[in-house]
Amino acid sequence: MEYKVVRPHQGDKWYDVGDTREAKPISVAHLVASGTLVDPSADDGAASSEGEKSAPAVENKSDTPASNKAQKPENAKAT
């Protein structure tokens, strides 16, 4: 199967942005998942993933942040 290179990487050789890479889907599944390679046949008209940021970090909802470093969080247990 042929893939379009979105981010430069080194596989069996060096691949630059815009190159095409011939590989088995099972061999490059991790590169497709990370957005390094794109399957051109799977283009459904959606916007390109190029330039998108990763998912935002999950908030720790167990306690609220302190207003400054010297203070304990509001819901911290007293010791």
C-alpha positions, 0 to 999 in steps of 0.5 A: 500500500502507498502512503503520503509522508506528512512528517519526515522520518527514517524507516528503511530509508529517509523520508521527507515531507511529500514523499510516498512510502510503499509499505504493508499496513501492519508495518506502518500502523503506528506511523499512521496513528501518529500522523506521520503517514497518511493513506491517500486513498482514505482521503474523505475530503476532511481537512488535513491533519497537518498542523493540528495539535495533540489532544489537550492534557486531562485536568486533575479534578481531584483538587483545585490549584493553589492561587500561589505556590506558598498556599495549599490547595483549597480542598487539601486535608489539614494535617 
